[in-house]
Every structure is written in C-alpha cells, then in structure tokens.
C-alpha cells in the first residue's frame, strides 16, 4: 500500500540533526566529563561501563527492531516510537550530565545506570528513524540525495554538539548544556516524525517473527561483512571524537578553543566533502566509491602519527574529515540495499526494523573495542584519570586518537573487499 502523502527528503533529513545532537555529546564527552574533569571514575571503570553496556545493546537492538516491525497503528509503525522515545532520551541524557552529589562507591553505579538508559533510548530512536529510510524513499537516486542531506545535518549537529561543546560548557557547564541540547533534540525529532508519512500496514499483513528474522539475517554473509566493516569504522570515528580533547590537552598542550578548532576542522571539511562523494556515487557505482572512502579515511590517520604542532594537527584533521564524509555518504546506502534484498527474497515481508537493529548491533560492537582501547591506554601508558595521568599522557592521547583508530580502519578496509552486489546499476 503506498504512503498517503509524498514525503519530503528535507524534512526526513533534518531528523538526523535531532537524533545526533544528544548522542554526539554523550559519546564524545562521557569519558572526559567523568574520568578527567570530575575524576569520579578511572579509565578501567569507564571501560567496564562500556563493556557492560555492549551486552545490553546486544539484547535491546533486536527487541526494538522486532517491536517496531510488528507495530500496527493508524500513524504507522515507526512514528509512535519516535514521538514517545524522544523526550525519554532527553530526560536520561540530561540526568547523565547532571549527577547528584556522589560518593566514591555510588558514582560508578549512577554512571553505569544513566549510561545504559541513555544508550538504550538512543538505540530505540535510531532503530525507528533508520528503518523509515528505505521505506519512505524506494528510489536509489532519491535515497542518494536524501542521505547526502541527512549526513549534512548530522555534521552540522556534530559542529554544535562536539566542536562547540568545549566552549559552550566553559560558559554554561555540562549540566545546562545537556538541557539545551536535549530540548533541541525533542523538538526536531517530533517535527520530523509528524511530517513523515509511512506505509500504513494493516493487521492482515504478516508480521515478522523475531527468531526466523534473526536466523535469516545471521546466515546472510553480507550482513557479517558489512557489519564488521561498519563496526570498525565506528570504532575509529568514535575514538577520534572522544580523544580529541585528550590529544589537545596532553599532546599539543592546548586548551578548549584549540579542541574546538580541531573538531570543527574535521566536521566542516566533512560537510563540504559530502557533495563531492555524492557526485562520485552518481557517476560511478556505489561499492567502489565506498571502498575508496574507507581507504582515504584509513590513510588520513598516518600523518597524525607524527603531528606535534597545532597547525599540522589542523591539516591532518582536514584530511581526516574528507575521509569521514565519504564513508558517511555511502554507508547507509549499502545498508538500505541489504534491506531491499531481504524484502525481495521474502516476498515483500518488511523487516527493516530488525535488519537495521541487527546491523546496529554489529555497529555497536565498537563499544567492546572502545573499552579495550581505554584498558590498553591504562596498561601501556599508566593513564588512569585527570588526577593520575601517568608518565606519558602525550603518547596515551596519541594512542587513543590515532594508533588504535588506524588499526580499526585497516580492518574495515579489509572487510569491505569481500562485499559485492550482483549487477549493481549506476546511479541515475
């Protein structure tokens, strides 16, 4: 059954701004806030939190996916979850950055619980937002344009919630900043949700079952190849964003303004690069462009291995930003192709939610690798917290910012070589 109204690519794309604002601040500044600024936990405890949350994520992602796929309302399958989930996400996010007076024993458990709640509600939102994409825009040409716009909105959100956050938090504090970002996220997500018109699925249409869906997905080799390629990329990007502040403080001996400039360099170049990569996708087929983007991003880490001055760090981050834009432009298009193939193979059964969340689970395996990075930085360099930075915090920061992400990107590039779609047409 067709959607009742035409969907606006712009209105859908702006939703990426709302979904990105809270989670970017959350993932980027959780460690610096609790480990370095407040020193309420150390790197080993933060690694434990990420490790524990990864197992929650292994459970909640498929559950959210199947619930979304099986939902039947006159407003559609995805929109009710988005409208209900947005304020809950904002509430949990604000709680995380507004801790009560915590003693040494209670701090770990408060951080663990609020980290888990914020992370799982982010999964709920992104499950339903991402599942709308292939349904609302079945044409690959429209998908490419829509995805370029939503990645641009994501990058604008990253400028605010990552690059500008050190300056904003210097003025407002982390607590008030989280309130502003949380309210902004709710307004944008609800606005997007009310303007997206899904295919209204009747009660008579078959509902996907969880176990058969998971069986079909995990026996699909493309799921594993794409999942690992995406997961290793996510490891690299999330570590870079989280480690910039450490890198600026301990390696470059600079402050919040310089951290903002470096992060802005990555994001602004990425915004400009989206149009270049989207044009490449139109002129060539998707898969080669995706692989080239991964190679460019991996190569961009090499100069940063030797950077010791702020101007050279800016140049290196610009190179990195161009690689990021290429992967952002292409990654979701490949996920949509996997969803299309599943629908065709199973006679029109729509399982975008469970596929999106299962792919998301693979992506969130990055949490295990991120926790490993923080464990290793403690073992190798003695960095525990802002109060105990160890004997070589400069090299510890470079390990988090460059060395570990470079290794992850090499694995991503290798995985990408094994994924192909038969008879892939050129984009129109």
C-alpha positions as CSV (number, residue, x, y, z in Angstrom):
1,X,0.0,0.0,0.0
2,X,1.5,3.4,-0.9
3,X,2.1,6.1,1.6
4,X,-0.8,8.5,1.9
5,X,1.3,11.6,1.1
6,X,4.6,12.4,-0.6
7,X,7.5,12.5,1.8
8,X,9.9,15.4,1.9
9,X,13.5,14.4,1.8
10,X,14.4,17.6,3.6
11,X,12.0,17.1,6.5
12,X,13.2,13.5,6.9
13,X,16.8,14.5,6.7
14,X,16.6,17.2,9.4
15,X,15.7,14.4,11.8
16,X,19.3,13.4,11.7
17,X,20.1,16.7,13.3
18,X,17.8,15.9,16.2
19,X,19.0,12.3,16.7
20,X,22.7,13.4,16.6
21,X,22.7,16.3,19.0
22,X,22.4,14.4,22.3
23,X,24.3,11.2,21.4
24,X,27.3,13.0,20.0
25,X,27.8,15.0,23.2
26,X,27.1,11.8,25.2
27,X,29.6,9.6,23.5
28,X,32.3,12.2,23.0
29,X,32.3,13.8,26.4
30,X,31.3,11.0,28.8
31,X,34.9,10.0,29.4
32,X,36.4,13.5,29.6
33,X,33.5,14.6,32.0
34,X,33.6,11.7,34.5
35,X,37.2,10.5,34.1
36,X,39.2,13.7,33.6
37,X,37.1,16.6,34.7
38,X,35.3,15.2,37.8
39,X,37.7,12.2,38.4
40,X,34.8,10.2,39.8
41,X,35.9,7.1,37.9
42,X,39.1,5.9,36.3
43,X,39.8,4.5,32.8
44,X,39.3,0.9,33.9
45,X,35.9,1.7,35.4
46,X,34.9,3.6,32.3
47,X,36.0,0.6,30.2
48,X,33.8,-1.7,32.4
49,X,30.8,0.6,31.8
50,X,31.2,0.4,28.1
51,X,31.8,-3.4,28.2
52,X,28.6,-4.0,30.3
53,X,26.5,-1.7,28.1
54,X,27.6,-3.6,25.0
55,X,25.8,-6.7,26.3
56,X,22.7,-4.7,27.0
57,X,22.9,-3.4,23.4
58,X,23.1,-7.0,22.2
59,X,19.7,-7.6,23.7
60,X,17.8,-4.3,23.1
61,X,18.6,-3.8,19.4
62,X,16.8,-6.9,18.1
63,X,14.0,-6.4,20.6
64,X,13.4,-2.8,19.4
65,X,13.6,-3.9,15.8
66,X,11.0,-6.6,16.0
67,X,8.7,-4.4,18.1
68,X,8.9,-1.7,15.5
69,X,8.3,-4.1,12.6
70,X,5.3,-5.7,14.4
71,X,3.7,-2.4,15.5
72,X,0.4,-1.6,13.8
73,X,-1.2,1.8,14.3
74,X,-3.0,4.3,12.2
75,X,0.1,6.6,12.5
76,X,2.4,3.8,11.1
77,X,4.9,1.5,12.7
78,X,7.8,3.9,13.5
79,X,6.3,7.3,14.3
80,X,4.8,6.4,17.7
81,X,8.1,5.1,19.0
82,X,9.9,8.2,17.8
83,X,7.4,10.6,19.5
84,X,7.4,8.6,22.7
85,X,11.1,7.9,22.8
86,X,12.4,11.4,22.1
87,X,11.5,13.0,25.5
88,X,12.6,9.9,27.3
89,X,16.0,10.1,25.6
90,X,16.4,13.8,26.5
91,X,15.5,13.1,30.2
92,X,18.1,10.3,30.5
93,X,20.7,12.3,28.7
94,X,20.2,15.3,30.9
95,X,20.4,13.1,34.0
96,X,23.7,11.7,32.9
97,X,25.4,15.2,32.8
98,X,23.7,16.4,36.0
99,X,24.8,13.9,38.6
100,X,23.9,14.4,42.2
101,X,26.5,14.5,44.9
102,X,28.1,11.2,44.5
103,X,30.5,9.3,46.9
104,X,33.2,7.0,45.6
105,X,31.0,3.9,46.0
106,X,27.9,5.3,44.4
107,X,29.4,7.2,41.4
108,X,30.2,4.1,39.4
109,X,26.6,2.7,39.7
110,X,25.0,6.0,38.9
111,X,27.1,6.5,35.8
112,X,26.5,2.9,34.7
113,X,22.7,3.2,35.0
114,X,22.4,6.5,33.3
115,X,24.9,5.5,30.6
116,X,22.8,2.3,29.9
117,X,19.5,4.2,29.9
118,X,20.8,6.9,27.6
119,X,22.4,4.4,25.3
120,X,19.3,2.1,25.0
121,X,17.0,5.0,24.3
122,X,19.3,6.2,21.6
123,X,19.0,2.7,20.1
124,X,15.2,3.0,20.2
125,X,15.3,6.3,18.4
126,X,17.8,5.3,15.7
127,X,16.1,1.9,15.1
128,X,12.9,3.6,14.1
129,X,14.5,6.6,12.3
130,X,16.8,4.4,10.3
131,X,14.0,1.9,9.4
132,X,12.0,4.7,7.8
133,X,14.7,5.5,5.2
134,X,14.3,2.6,2.7
135,X,10.5,2.6,3.1
136,X,9.9,6.4,2.5
137,X,12.4,6.6,-0.4
138,X,12.4,3.4,-2.5
139,X,14.3,5.1,-5.4
140,X,18.1,4.8,-5.2
141,X,18.5,8.2,-6.8
142,X,16.2,9.8,-4.2
143,X,18.0,7.8,-1.5
144,X,21.3,9.2,-2.5
145,X,20.1,12.8,-2.4
146,X,18.2,12.3,0.9
147,X,21.2,10.6,2.5
148,X,23.5,13.4,1.4
149,X,21.2,15.9,3.1
150,X,20.8,13.9,6.3
151,X,24.5,13.4,6.6
152,X,25.0,17.1,6.2
153,X,22.5,17.7,9.0
154,X,24.4,15.2,11.1
155,X,27.6,17.0,10.5
156,X,26.0,20.3,11.4
157,X,24.8,18.7,14.7
158,X,28.4,17.5,15.2
159,X,29.7,21.0,14.9
160,X,27.3,22.1,17.7
161,X,27.4,19.0,20.0
162,X,31.1,18.2,19.5
163,X,33.2,21.0,18.2
164,X,31.4,23.9,20.0
165,X,30.7,22.0,23.2
166,X,34.1,22.7,24.9
167,X,33.4,26.4,24.5
168,X,29.7,26.1,25.4
169,X,30.4,24.0,28.5
170,X,33.0,26.6,29.6
171,X,30.2,29.2,29.6
172,X,27.2,27.1,30.7
173,X,28.6,24.0,32.3
174,X,27.9,20.4,31.2
175,X,24.6,20.3,33.0
176,X,22.9,23.3,31.4
177,X,24.4,22.4,28.0
178,X,22.8,19.0,28.1
179,X,19.4,20.6,28.9
180,X,19.7,22.9,25.9
181,X,20.7,20.0,23.6
182,X,18.1,17.7,24.9
183,X,15.2,20.1,24.4
184,X,16.5,20.9,20.8
185,X,16.6,17.2,20.0
186,X,13.0,16.6,21.2
187,X,11.7,19.5,19.1
188,X,13.5,18.4,15.9
189,X,12.6,14.6,16.2
190,X,8.9,15.3,16.9
191,X,8.8,17.8,13.9
192,X,10.4,15.2,11.6
193,X,8.2,12.4,12.8
194,X,4.9,14.3,12.3
195,X,5.9,15.1,8.7
196,X,6.9,11.6,7.6
197,X,4.1,9.5,6.1
198,X,4.7,5.8,6.4
199,X,3.0,3.0,4.5
200,X,0.1,2.2,6.8
201,X,0.4,-1.5,7.4
202,X,-2.9,-3.4,8.0
203,X,-3.5,-6.1,10.6
204,X,-3.9,-8.6,7.8
205,X,-0.3,-8.2,6.6
206,X,2.1,-10.8,8.0
207,X,4.1,-9.7,11.0
208,X,7.8,-10.7,11.0
209,X,8.8,-13.2,13.7
210,X,12.0,-12.5,15.7
211,X,13.8,-15.8,15.6
212,X,13.2,-16.5,11.9
213,X,14.3,-13.0,11.1
214,X,17.5,-13.3,13.1
215,X,18.2,-16.7,11.5
216,X,17.8,-15.3,8.0
217,X,20.0,-12.3,8.8
218,X,22.8,-14.0,10.5
219,X,23.0,-16.6,7.7
220,X,23.4,-13.8,5.2
221,X,27.2,-13.3,4.5
222,X,26.6,-9.7,3.5
223,X,25.3,-9.0,7.0
224,X,28.6,-10.1,8.6
225,X,30.9,-8.4,6.0
226,X,29.1,-5.1,6.1
227,X,28.5,-5.3,9.8
228,X,32.2,-5.7,10.6
229,X,33.3,-3.0,8.1
230,X,30.8,-0.6,9.7
231,X,31.7,-1.6,13.2
232,X,35.5,-1.0,12.7
233,X,34.7,2.4,11.1
234,X,32.6,3.3,14.1
235,X,35.4,2.4,16.4
236,X,37.7,4.7,14.6
237,X,35.3,7.7,14.4
238,X,34.0,7.4,18.0
239,X,37.5,7.2,19.4
240,X,38.8,10.1,17.4
241,X,35.9,12.3,18.6
242,X,36.3,11.2,22.2
243,X,40.1,11.5,22.2
244,X,40.5,15.0,20.6
245,X,40.2,16.7,23.9
246,X,42.8,14.4,25.4
247,X,45.1,14.9,22.4
248,X,44.8,18.7,22.5
249,X,45.4,18.7,26.3
250,X,48.3,16.3,26.6
251,X,49.9,16.1,23.2
252,X,49.6,19.6,21.9
253,X,49.4,21.3,25.3
254,X,46.5,23.5,24.3
255,X,43.0,24.2,25.6
256,X,39.3,24.2,24.9
257,X,39.5,26.6,22.0
258,X,42.0,24.5,20.1
259,X,40.0,21.4,20.8
260,X,37.0,23.1,19.2
261,X,39.1,24.2,16.2
262,X,40.4,20.7,15.6
263,X,36.9,19.1,15.8
264,X,35.4,21.8,13.6
265,X,38.1,21.2,11.0
266,X,37.1,17.5,10.8
267,X,33.4,18.4,10.6
268,X,33.4,21.4,8.3
269,X,35.6,19.6,5.8
270,X,33.2,16.6,6.1
271,X,30.2,18.8,5.3
272,X,31.9,20.1,2.2
273,X,33.0,16.6,1.2
274,X,29.5,15.1,1.3
275,X,28.6,16.8,-2.0
276,X,31.8,15.6,-3.7
277,X,31.3,12.0,-2.6
278,X,27.6,12.1,-3.5
279,X,28.6,13.2,-7.0
280,X,31.0,10.3,-7.2
281,X,28.3,7.9,-6.3
282,X,26.1,9.3,-9.1
283,X,28.9,9.0,-11.7
284,X,30.2,5.6,-10.6
285,X,28.7,2.6,-8.8
286,X,28.3,2.7,-5.1
287,X,30.6,-0.1,-3.9
288,X,33.9,1.2,-5.4
289,X,33.2,4.7,-4.0
290,X,32.5,3.2,-0.6
291,X,35.8,1.2,-0.6
292,X,37.8,4.3,-1.8
293,X,36.3,6.3,1.0
294,X,37.4,3.8,3.6
295,X,40.9,3.8,2.2
296,X,41.1,7.6,2.2
297,X,39.9,7.6,5.9
298,X,42.5,5.0,6.9
299,X,45.3,6.9,5.1
300,X,44.3,10.1,6.9
301,X,45.5,8.8,10.2
302,X,49.1,8.3,9.1
303,X,50.1,12.0,9.1
304,X,48.6,12.3,12.6
305,X,51.1,9.8,13.9
306,X,53.9,12.4,13.5
307,X,52.0,15.7,14.3
308,X,53.3,17.7,17.2
309,X,52.2,21.2,16.4
310,X,48.7,22.7,16.3
311,X,48.8,23.9,12.6
312,X,49.9,20.5,11.4
313,X,47.1,18.9,13.5
314,X,44.6,21.1,11.8
315,X,45.8,20.0,8.3
316,X,45.7,16.3,9.4
317,X,42.2,16.7,10.8
318,X,41.0,18.3,7.5
319,X,42.3,15.2,5.6
320,X,40.5,13.0,8.1
321,X,37.3,15.0,7.7
322,X,37.3,14.3,3.9
323,X,37.5,10.6,4.5
324,X,34.7,10.7,7.1
325,X,32.4,12.5,4.6
326,X,33.0,9.7,2.1
327,X,32.0,6.9,4.5
328,X,29.0,8.8,5.8
329,X,27.8,9.4,2.3
330,X,27.9,5.7,1.3
331,X,27.5,3.6,4.4
332,X,23.7,3.9,4.8
333,X,23.1,3.3,1.1
334,X,24.7,-0.1,1.4
335,X,22.6,-0.9,4.5
336,X,19.4,0.0,2.5
337,X,20.4,-2.3,-0.3
338,X,20.7,-5.2,2.1
339,X,17.2,-4.4,3.4
340,X,15.9,-4.3,-0.2
341,X,17.4,-7.7,-1.0
342,X,15.7,-9.2,2.1
343,X,12.3,-7.8,1.2
344,X,12.5,-9.2,-2.4
345,X,13.8,-12.6,-1.2
346,X,11.0,-13.0,1.3
347,X,8.1,-11.9,-0.9
348,X,7.6,-8.4,0.3
349,X,7.8,-9.1,4.1
350,X,9.1,-5.8,5.5
351,X,11.7,-6.3,8.2
352,X,13.6,-3.0,8.1
353,X,13.5,-2.6,11.8
354,X,15.0,-6.0,12.8
355,X,17.6,-5.7,10.0
356,X,18.5,-2.2,10.9
357,X,18.9,-3.0,14.6
358,X,20.9,-6.2,13.9
359,X,23.2,-4.2,11.7
360,X,23.2,-1.6,14.5
361,X,24.2,-4.3,17.0
362,X,27.2,-5.1,14.8
363,X,28.0,-1.4,14.7
364,X,27.7,-1.1,18.5
365,X,30.2,-3.9,18.9
366,X,32.5,-0.9,18.6
367,X,31.8,-0.4,22.3
368,X,33.9,-3.5,23.1
369,X,36.8,-2.2,21.1
370,X,36.5,1.2,22.6
371,X,36.6,-0.3,26.1
372,X,39.6,-2.3,25.0
373,X,41.3,1.0,23.9
374,X,40.8,2.5,27.3
375,X,42.0,-0.6,29.0
376,X,45.2,-0.6,26.9
377,X,45.9,3.0,27.4
378,X,45.9,2.3,31.2
379,X,48.1,-0.7,30.8
380,X,50.6,0.7,28.3
381,X,50.9,4.3,29.4
382,X,49.6,4.3,33.0
383,X,46.9,6.8,32.3
384,X,44.1,6.4,34.8
385,X,42.4,9.8,35.2
386,X,43.0,13.5,35.2
387,X,44.4,13.1,38.7
388,X,46.6,10.2,37.6
389,X,47.6,10.8,34.0
390,X,50.7,8.5,34.2
391,X,54.2,9.1,33.0
392,X,53.5,9.7,29.3
393,X,50.0,11.2,28.8
394,X,51.1,12.6,25.5
395,X,51.6,9.2,24.0
396,X,48.5,7.9,25.7
397,X,46.4,10.5,24.0
398,X,48.0,9.8,20.6
399,X,47.2,6.1,21.1
400,X,43.5,6.9,21.6
401,X,43.4,9.5,18.9
402,X,45.5,7.9,16.1
403,X,47.1,4.5,16.7
404,X,44.0,2.4,17.7
405,X,41.7,4.1,15.2
406,X,44.2,3.4,12.4
407,X,44.2,-0.3,13.2
408,X,40.4,-0.3,13.2
409,X,40.2,1.3,9.8
410,X,42.7,-1.1,8.3
411,X,40.4,-3.9,9.4
412,X,37.4,-2.0,7.9
413,X,39.1,-1.7,4.5
414,X,40.0,-5.4,4.5
415,X,36.3,-6.4,5.3
416,X,35.0,-4.1,2.5
417,X,36.9,-6.1,-0.1
418,X,34.6,-9.1,0.4
419,X,31.2,-7.4,-0.1
420,X,29.5,-7.1,-3.5
421,X,26.0,-6.8,-5.0
422,X,25.4,-8.6,-8.3
423,X,24.6,-6.4,-11.4
424,X,24.8,-3.1,-9.4
425,X,23.5,-0.4,-11.7
426,X,25.0,3.1,-12.0
427,X,23.2,5.8,-10.1
428,X,20.9,7.9,-12.2
